């Protein structure tokens, strides 16, 4: 060994070697962790994760299919509701005249005499476009004729409801003729704001 060799210079290369060995040891540890425990998980972990995701996908598809069925039912209900409204609900402009004409025809067919009619429009709560039309009308005829008349109202193509019926038999006519007052409800499609 040379004489100019000092203790301070010996420590320098040793420290450098120790640092290099430490770095190599850390690199070996990192390589061992990667080799023996991959960051994505083991094959079993990956298989379990794939099974979980497949089950989650099946559940999502089942929920989507149920939602599609629900949407189809909603569309069907809307279409059926629109058909019902179109078939049984009258237009606002012609409702009163149509009811008077229908009642006149049914009373003639039943053999009773129709009296005066009065109308009242009432908005239906919760709807901006539907109105209930209440018709108060008097009739005169026999019991058998009124039975036929009520049957004709029941079979009417319009959606008519007999809300109330009051009958009286005048004593002067011997009880054969009846005076009947009917309150009949019908429903009409109205323009918003047109109800007075």
Buried (B, 14 or more C-beta within 10 A) or exposed (E): EEEEEEEEEEEEEEEEEEEEEEEEEEEEEEEEEEEEEEEEEEEEEEEEEEEEEEEEEEEEEEEEEEEEEEEEEEEEEEEEEEEEBEEBBBEBEEBBEBBBEBBEEBBEEBEBEBEEBEBEBEBBEEEEBBBBBBBBBBBBBBBEBBEBBBEBBEEBEBBBEEEEEEEEEEEEEEEEBBBBBBBBBBBBBBEEEEBE
